[in-house]
Amino acid sequence: MRVLITGATGLIGGKIVKICHQNGIKINYLTTSKSKINDDENYQGFFWNPKSGEIDKECFKNVTAIIHLAGASVSKRWTSSYKKEILNSRLETTQLLVKTLSEINHSVTQVVSASAIGIYQDSLTNYYDEDYKVKDETSFLTHVVKEWEQAVDAFSSLNIMVSKVRIGLVLSKNGGALKEMVKPIKFGVGAAFGTGQQWQSWIHINDLARQFVYILKHDLEGVFNGVAPNPVSNQELTKAIANILNKPLFLPNIPKFFMKLVLGEMHTILFESQRVSSKKIEDNGFEFKYHHLQPALENLLK
Ligand SMILES: NC(=O)c1ccc[n+]([C@@H]2O[C@H](COP(=O)([O-])OP(=O)(O)OC[C@H]3O[C@@H](n4cnc5c(N)ncnc54)[C@H](OP(=O)(O)O)[C@@H]3O)[C@@H](O)[C@H]2O)c1
């Protein structure tokens, strides 16, 4: 089996590549950086420039499935031009894949695309499953994810099966949110954000990568939440990290207005609350290795 991955060079992509290789799956990948192109039989890179519509069509050779992860990071200051980049990078990459596949002979039968739990509205009380219908696009991220998922649905017009993984807060030792949370705690200046009550639907990166490959191997169609079975509050997450690092937490919680000054509109990521269910993927037979936060953090931080 050969799979084409977009965003293979990123945090999640790198782990998915590893799990694919462990399962005997060969990888082609598309990258926007010519310097990241490898020419290995099991890990072959191809160039694309989604902005200008350029793509090396050889990337589809012998490929039966696509894992689509590419998109500009949401962890940079959301100026109005960068907000356009966050949205457009996801739409342009998706549209370029769909357009190219509609023009060539290919063997692709399935697409598994990244999505995000940011599609669910900020709530301390809702418990979100995949059937939840998004009502208002109250936040920028809800709008982005909704548009992104709609763009991904276009693959089905080519008779390609579509699966989407609504990814939660990915815990990894190599980057992403955990690394940023650990820094102030290590220096003894860590604290929860706001009330600290907001739900954080986390997932260990290994389980997330395994989930993508599981969906692929079991031909699972539709939307799946990519979160662990036991979400925690921001306060609990902060405390658990401090405990494992043997660091005290004595500062008061960091108020919202302060983070808004520091980060601008992007501060909403830290204060939004989404309690998200993993039941659907578990009902489909997927077994998490990390159900609870403590062992996940011990694995990553010790
Ligand atoms: N990490 C999380 O907690 C999390 C949570 C929810 C959703 N997600 C979503 O999951 C996907 C993968 O996340 P990640 O954390 O692995 O992201 P990442 O480390 O930032 O990697 C994303 C990859 O996308 C490619 N890329 C970046 N900007 C691009 C652009 N303007 N046009 C085309 N390609 C671009 C890059 O590959 P090249 O440099 O090789 O082109 C990059 O390696 C993203 O779409 C992200 O929104 C992540």
The ligand as an SDF file (V2000), in Angstrom:
LIG
                    3D

 48 52  0  0  0  0  0  0  0  0999 V2000
   -1.2840   20.0170   16.5480 N   0  0  0  0  0  0  0  0  0  0  0  0
   -2.5270   20.1600   17.0070 C   0  0  0  0  0  0  0  0  0  0  0  0
   -2.7600   20.2470   18.2550 O   0  0  0  0  0  0  0  0  0  0  0  0
   -3.6850   20.2260   16.0380 C   0  0  0  0  0  0  0  0  0  0  0  0
   -4.9810   20.3480   16.5710 C   0  0  0  0  0  0  0  0  0  0  0  0
   -6.0620   20.4130   15.6950 C   0  0  0  0  0  0  0  0  0  0  0  0
   -5.8490   20.3560   14.3200 C   0  0  0  0  0  0  0  0  0  0  0  0
   -4.5780   20.2340   13.8340 N   0  0  0  0  0  0  0  0  0  0  0  0
   -4.4200   20.2360   12.3610 C   0  0  0  0  0  0  0  0  0  0  0  0
   -3.6880   19.1100   11.9160 O   0  0  0  0  0  0  0  0  0  0  0  0
   -2.8610   19.4730   10.8100 C   0  0  0  0  0  0  0  0  0  0  0  0
   -1.4220   19.0510   11.1050 C   0  0  0  0  0  0  0  0  0  0  0  0
   -1.0480   19.7020   12.3330 O   0  0  0  0  0  0  0  0  0  0  0  0
    0.4810   19.8170   12.8000 P   0  0  0  0  0  0  0  0  0  0  0  0
    0.4550   20.2010   14.2290 O   0  0  0  0  0  0  0  0  0  0  0  0
    1.2400   18.6310   12.3700 O   0  0  0  0  0  0  0  0  0  0  0  0
    0.9270   21.0800   11.9420 O   0  0  0  0  0  0  0  0  0  0  0  0
    2.4090   21.5760   11.5580 P   0  0  0  0  0  0  0  0  0  0  0  0
    3.4350   20.9240   12.3920 O   0  0  0  0  0  0  0  0  0  0  0  0
    2.3290   23.0700   11.5280 O   0  0  0  0  0  0  0  0  0  0  0  0
    2.5780   21.0150   10.0550 O   0  0  0  0  0  0  0  0  0  0  0  0
    1.7320   21.4140    9.0230 C   0  0  0  0  0  0  0  0  0  0  0  0
    2.4060   21.1420    7.6890 C   0  0  0  0  0  0  0  0  0  0  0  0
    1.6100   21.7830    6.6720 O   0  0  0  0  0  0  0  0  0  0  0  0
    2.4630   22.3160    5.6670 C   0  0  0  0  0  0  0  0  0  0  0  0
    2.1190   23.7360    5.4790 N   0  0  0  0  0  0  0  0  0  0  0  0
    2.3140   24.7620    6.3530 C   0  0  0  0  0  0  0  0  0  0  0  0
    1.8710   25.9140    5.8140 N   0  0  0  0  0  0  0  0  0  0  0  0
    1.3900   25.5990    4.5910 C   0  0  0  0  0  0  0  0  0  0  0  0
    0.8120   26.3630    3.5390 C   0  0  0  0  0  0  0  0  0  0  0  0
    0.6350   27.6820    3.6540 N   0  0  0  0  0  0  0  0  0  0  0  0
    0.4420   25.7040    2.3980 N   0  0  0  0  0  0  0  0  0  0  0  0
    0.6090   24.3690    2.2820 C   0  0  0  0  0  0  0  0  0  0  0  0
    1.1760   23.5990    3.2220 N   0  0  0  0  0  0  0  0  0  0  0  0
    1.5410   24.2120    4.3740 C   0  0  0  0  0  0  0  0  0  0  0  0
    3.8910   22.2000    6.1240 C   0  0  0  0  0  0  0  0  0  0  0  0
    4.5330   21.2100    5.2940 O   0  0  0  0  0  0  0  0  0  0  0  0
    5.6900   21.5920    4.2080 P   0  0  0  0  0  0  0  0  0  0  0  0
    6.5720   22.6130    4.8630 O   0  0  0  0  0  0  0  0  0  0  0  0
    6.3670   20.2870    3.9750 O   0  0  0  0  0  0  0  0  0  0  0  0
    4.9560   22.1100    3.0190 O   0  0  0  0  0  0  0  0  0  0  0  0
    3.8040   21.7160    7.5670 C   0  0  0  0  0  0  0  0  0  0  0  0
    4.7830   20.7450    7.8550 O   0  0  0  0  0  0  0  0  0  0  0  0
   -3.0120   20.9740   10.6180 C   0  0  0  0  0  0  0  0  0  0  0  0
   -3.8770   21.2230    9.5350 O   0  0  0  0  0  0  0  0  0  0  0  0
   -3.6150   21.4460   11.9190 C   0  0  0  0  0  0  0  0  0  0  0  0
   -4.4680   22.5600   11.7740 O   0  0  0  0  0  0  0  0  0  0  0  0
   -3.5030   20.1860   14.6600 C   0  0  0  0  0  0  0  0  0  0  0  0
  1  2  1  0
  2  3  2  0
  2  4  1  0
  4  5  1  0
  4 48  2  0
  5  6  2  0
  6  7  1  0
  7  8  2  0
  8  9  1  0
  8 48  1  0
  9 10  1  0
  9 46  1  0
 10 11  1  0
 11 12  1  0
 11 44  1  0
 12 13  1  0
 13 14  1  0
 14 15  2  0
 14 16  1  0
 14 17  1  0
 17 18  1  0
 18 19  2  0
 18 20  1  0
 18 21  1  0
 21 22  1  0
 22 23  1  0
 23 24  1  0
 23 42  1  0
 24 25  1  0
 25 26  1  0
 25 36  1  0
 26 27  1  0
 26 35  1  0
 27 28  2  0
 28 29  1  0
 29 30  1  0
 29 35  2  0
 30 31  1  0
 30 32  2  0
 32 33  1  0
 33 34  2  0
 34 35  1  0
 36 37  1  0
 36 42  1  0
 37 38  1  0
 38 39  2  0
 38 40  1  0
 38 41  1  0
 42 43  1  0
 44 45  1  0
 44 46  1  0
 46 47  1  0
M  CHG  2   8   1  16  -1
M  END
$$$$
